[in-house]
């Protein structure tokens, strides 16, 4: 079983730049849903009382 990182490496090695851009454009509509990853991390820090 491969890790997420291994899967990502494989995806980028096995697909052309054009295919990657096409795939990226397909998922662009989801950019408007929910928190971004960095926002989610900051919210978690606040929720659990962590400080930088």
ZADO-1210 file (C-alpha; in nm, 4 decimals, padded with zeros to 6 digits):
<atoms>
<atom x="00.0000" y="00.0000" z="00.0000" code="UNK" pos="1"/>
<atom x="00.1465" y="00.3345" z="-00.1019" code="UNK" pos="2"/>
<atom x="00.1358" y="00.6576" z="00.0906" code="UNK" pos="3"/>
<atom x="-00.0420" y="00.9702" z="-00.0286" code="UNK" pos="4"/>
<atom x="00.2977" y="01.1178" z="-00.1139" code="UNK" pos="5"/>
<atom x="00.3893" y="00.8130" z="-00.3215" code="UNK" pos="6"/>
<atom x="00.0571" y="00.8336" z="-00.5038" code="UNK" pos="7"/>
<atom x="00.1100" y="01.2017" z="-00.5803" code="UNK" pos="8"/>
<atom x="00.4623" y="01.1405" z="-00.7067" code="UNK" pos="9"/>
<atom x="00.3352" y="00.8645" z="-00.9307" code="UNK" pos="10"/>
<atom x="00.0519" y="01.0802" z="-01.0636" code="UNK" pos="11"/>
<atom x="00.2869" y="01.3644" z="-01.1579" code="UNK" pos="12"/>
<atom x="00.5406" y="01.1270" z="-01.3143" code="UNK" pos="13"/>
<atom x="00.2833" y="00.9318" z="-01.5145" code="UNK" pos="14"/>
<atom x="00.0739" y="01.2183" z="-01.6541" code="UNK" pos="15"/>
<atom x="00.1506" y="01.4948" z="-01.8990" code="UNK" pos="16"/>
<atom x="00.1387" y="01.8580" z="-01.7926" code="UNK" pos="17"/>
<atom x="-00.1677" y="01.9037" z="-02.0147" code="UNK" pos="18"/>
<atom x="-00.3506" y="01.6186" z="-01.8394" code="UNK" pos="19"/>
<atom x="-00.2604" y="01.7540" z="-01.4957" code="UNK" pos="20"/>
<atom x="-00.3884" y="02.1006" z="-01.5906" code="UNK" pos="21"/>
<atom x="-00.7093" y="01.9469" z="-01.7294" code="UNK" pos="22"/>
<atom x="-00.7611" y="01.7490" z="-01.4077" code="UNK" pos="23"/>
<atom x="-00.6867" y="02.0567" z="-01.1962" code="UNK" pos="24"/>
<atom x="-00.9398" y="02.2659" z="-01.3902" code="UNK" pos="25"/>
<atom x="-01.2041" y="01.9978" z="-01.3351" code="UNK" pos="26"/>
<atom x="-01.1700" y="02.0302" z="-00.9566" code="UNK" pos="27"/>
<atom x="-01.1427" y="02.4089" z="-00.9492" code="UNK" pos="28"/>
<atom x="-01.5149" y="02.4347" z="-00.8688" code="UNK" pos="29"/>
<atom x="-01.4430" y="02.2843" z="-00.5268" code="UNK" pos="30"/>
<atom x="-01.2157" y="02.5750" z="-00.4290" code="UNK" pos="31"/>
<atom x="-01.5211" y="02.7642" z="-00.3040" code="UNK" pos="32"/>
<atom x="-01.6354" y="02.4911" z="-00.0638" code="UNK" pos="33"/>
<atom x="-01.5301" y="02.4891" z="00.3000" code="UNK" pos="34"/>
<atom x="-01.2071" y="02.6023" z="00.4594" code="UNK" pos="35"/>
<atom x="-00.8682" y="02.5906" z="00.2934" code="UNK" pos="36"/>
<atom x="-00.6167" y="02.3548" z="00.4525" code="UNK" pos="37"/>
<atom x="-00.4194" y="02.6323" z="00.6207" code="UNK" pos="38"/>
<atom x="-00.7397" y="02.7883" z="00.7562" code="UNK" pos="39"/>
<atom x="-00.8486" y="02.4517" z="00.8904" code="UNK" pos="40"/>
<atom x="-00.5158" y="02.4049" z="01.0689" code="UNK" pos="41"/>
<atom x="-00.5420" y="02.7485" z="01.2286" code="UNK" pos="42"/>
<atom x="-00.8988" y="02.6752" z="01.3414" code="UNK" pos="43"/>
<atom x="-00.7817" y="02.3471" z="01.4935" code="UNK" pos="44"/>
<atom x="-00.5032" y="02.5244" z="01.6805" code="UNK" pos="45"/>
<atom x="-00.7526" y="02.7705" z="01.8251" code="UNK" pos="46"/>
<atom x="-00.9989" y="02.4971" z="01.9136" code="UNK" pos="47"/>
<atom x="-00.7429" y="02.2861" z="02.0949" code="UNK" pos="48"/>
<atom x="-00.5498" y="02.5765" z="02.2489" code="UNK" pos="49"/>
<atom x="-00.2239" y="02.5381" z="02.0575" code="UNK" pos="50"/>
<atom x="-00.0048" y="02.8405" z="02.0036" code="UNK" pos="51"/>
<atom x="00.2709" y="02.9054" z="01.7522" code="UNK" pos="52"/>
</atoms>
